[in-house]
């Protein structure tokens, strides 16, 4: 039987920080579809072939679109910094209070990279711009809804029982990648009350690293009166 059993997390799990991923999914839906349709349209009218005859290599062509889409997504990520870390409510708390902003910006940048790569991959198998838009809509929502439906229940409690390999495989989806990152950050926000940094993620007491420990306190820490600091992976 896997920990945590009996229940070792407190409060309601029907409202979790990972639900914020829905907002990011909806927000990045537009640039994802635009990139897919643009690539398919250029392939349909022969722009890509003309550039190839002019001497432009395929690597340069794909890199050009990658950096173009990356600039747009990067600007959108920078704009998210204000509501996430700068704006504070009446009690003086930011939306993400216990997270290193630079770490979270890297997480969002990797999310943007995955989004661009999936758009490029999908465009390879499509030809018509109309079909490309419909396929992009279905593909984008399927990237998040299908893995989430298979791995999580409606309240997200499946997170505690899902093995790490399944999480890593499903993280190839940009939506699920961001979902797992938010769930990991949420453990610190909800239970750790420490600043989430790369060093904290790699701490030996945290089960985000390989190991079977979950909410386990060492004997010397128990004698010292320290609370358990292990986090669920």
C-alpha positions in Angstrom: 0.0 0.0 0.0 1.4 3.4 -1.0 1.6 6.4 1.2 -0.1 8.7 2.0 -2.5 6.3 3.8 -4.4 7.1 5.9 -5.0 10.6 4.6 -2.0 12.8 5.3 -3.0 15.9 3.3 -5.3 18.5 4.8 -8.1 20.6 3.4 -10.1 20.2 0.2 -8.4 18.9 -2.9 -11.2 19.9 -5.3 -9.6 23.3 -5.6 -6.0 23.0 -6.5 -3.3 25.3 -7.9 -3.0 23.0 -10.9 -6.5 24.1 -12.1 -4.8 27.3 -13.2 -3.4 25.3 -16.1 -6.8 25.6 -17.8 -6.2 29.3 -18.1 -2.8 28.8 -19.7 -4.2 26.1 -22.0 -6.9 28.6 -23.2 -4.4 31.4 -23.5 -1.9 29.5 -25.6 -4.6 27.9 -27.7 -4.6 30.8 -30.1 -0.8 31.0 -30.9 -0.7 27.2 -31.2 -3.5 27.2 -33.8 -2.0 30.2 -35.6 1.4 28.5 -36.0 -0.2 25.3 -37.3 -2.3 27.1 -39.9 0.6 29.3 -41.0 2.9 26.3 -41.5 0.3 24.3 -43.4 -0.7 27.3 -45.5 2.9 27.9 -46.5 3.3 24.3 -47.5 0.0 24.4 -49.4 0.9 27.5 -51.6 4.5 26.3 -52.1 6.3 29.0 -50.1 8.4 26.4 -48.3 9.4 24.8 -51.7 10.3 28.2 -53.2 12.5 29.0 -50.2 14.2 25.7 -50.6 14.9 26.3 -54.2 16.3 29.8 -53.3 18.9 28.0 -51.1 17.2 28.2 -47.7 17.7 24.9 -45.8 14.9 23.1 -44.0 16.8 23.6 -40.7 16.8 27.4 -41.2 13.2 27.4 -42.3 12.0 25.5 -39.1 14.3 27.6 -36.9 12.9 30.8 -38.3 9.4 29.8 -37.5 10.5 28.5 -34.1 12.1 31.8 -33.1 9.2 33.8 -34.5 6.6 31.9 -32.5 9.0 31.9 -29.5 9.2 35.7 -29.5 5.4 35.9 -29.4 5.1 33.3 -26.6 8.0 34.8 -24.7 6.3 38.2 -24.7 3.1 36.6 -23.4 5.1 34.8 -20.6 6.8 38.1 -19.6 3.4 39.7 -19.3 2.2 36.9 -16.9 4.9 37.9 -14.5 2.9 40.9 -13.3 -0.3 39.1 -12.2 1.6 36.1 -10.8 4.3 37.8 -8.7 3.9 41.6 -8.7 0.2 42.2 -8.1 -0.8 41.5 -4.5 -4.2 41.2 -2.8 -5.5 43.1 0.2 -3.5 40.9 2.6 -0.3 41.6 0.7 0.0 38.1 -0.8 1.0 37.4 -4.4 -0.6 34.7 -6.4 2.6 32.6 -6.1 4.1 33.6 -2.8 6.6 30.7 -2.2 8.0 30.3 -5.7 11.3 31.7 -7.1 10.1 33.8 -10.1 13.1 32.8 -12.2 12.4 29.1 -11.7 8.7 29.6 -12.7 9.6 31.6 -15.7 11.9 28.8 -16.9 9.0 26.4 -16.4 6.7 28.6 -18.6 9.4 28.9 -21.2 9.7 25.1 -21.5 6.0 25.0 -21.7 6.2 27.4 -24.7 8.9 25.3 -26.3 6.8 22.2 -26.1 3.8 24.1 -27.5 5.9 25.2 -30.6 7.3 21.7 -31.2 3.9 20.1 -31.0 2.5 22.7 -33.5 5.4 22.0 -35.9 4.9 18.2 -35.6 1.2 18.5 -36.3 1.7 20.6 -39.3 3.8 18.0 -41.0 0.8 15.6 -41.3 -1.7 18.2 -42.6 -2.3 19.9 -45.9 -5.4 22.0 -46.1 -5.6 25.2 -43.9 -9.2 24.6 -43.0 -8.5 21.0 -41.9 -5.4 22.3 -40.1 -7.4 24.6 -37.9 -9.9 22.0 -36.9 -7.1 19.5 -36.3 -5.2 22.0 -34.2 -8.3 22.6 -32.0 -8.9 18.9 -31.4 -5.2 18.2 -30.9 -4.6 20.9 -28.4 -7.5 20.0 -26.2 -6.7 16.3 -26.5 -3.2 17.0 -25.3 -4.5 18.0 -22.0 -7.9 16.3 -21.5 -7.0 12.8 -22.5 -3.9 12.3 -20.3 -5.7 14.1 -17.4 -8.8 12.0 -17.8 -6.7 8.8 -17.8 -4.4 9.7 -14.9 -6.4 11.9 -12.6 -9.9 11.7 -11.1 -12.3 14.7 -11.0 -10.7 16.1 -7.8 -7.1 15.5 -8.7 -6.4 13.0 -5.9 -4.9 10.5 -8.4 -1.8 12.6 -8.3 -0.7 10.8 -5.1 -0.9 7.4 -6.6 0.5 7.9 -10.1 4.0 6.6 -10.5 6.8 8.9 -11.7 7.3 7.2 -15.1 3.6 7.8 -16.0 4.0 11.5 -15.1 7.2 11.8 -17.1 5.6 10.3 -20.2 2.5 12.4 -20.0 4.7 15.5 -19.5 5.5 15.3 -23.2 2.2 17.0 -23.5 2.7 20.8 -22.8 -0.5 21.0 -20.8 0.2 18.0 -18.7 3.8 19.1 -18.2 2.6 22.4 -16.8 0.0 20.5 -14.7 2.6 18.4 -13.0 4.8 21.4 -12.4 1.9 23.2 -10.7 1.2 20.1 -8.6 4.8 20.0 -7.4 4.8 23.7 -6.7 1.5 23.4 -4.9 3.1 20.9 -2.4 5.5 23.6 -1.4 2.9 26.3 -1.3 0.5 24.2 0.7 2.7 22.2 3.0 6.3 23.3 2.8 6.0 27.1 3.2 9.5 27.5 1.8 10.7 29.3 -1.3 10.5 26.9 -4.2 14.0 26.9 -5.9 16.0 24.4 -7.8 17.9 23.6 -4.6 14.7 22.9 -2.7 13.4 20.7 -5.6 16.6 18.6 -5.3 16.6 18.4 -1.5 17.1 14.9 -0.2 14.1 15.3 2.1 11.8 15.9 -0.8 10.3 13.0 -2.6 10.3 14.9 -5.9 13.7 13.1 -6.2 13.9 9.3 -6.7 13.0 7.5 -3.5 10.1 5.9 -1.6 9.8 8.4 1.2 6.6 10.3 1.5 5.9 12.6 4.5 8.6 10.9 6.5 10.5 12.5 9.3 13.9 11.3 10.4 14.3 10.2 14.0 16.8 13.0 14.8 14.4 15.6 13.4 11.5 14.1 15.3 13.5 14.4 18.6 14.3 18.0 17.7 10.6 18.7 17.2 10.9 19.5 13.5 7.7 19.0 11.5 7.8 16.5 8.5 9.0 18.3 5.4 8.8 15.4 2.9 6.6 16.3 -0.1 4.5 14.0 -2.2 6.1 13.5 -5.6 
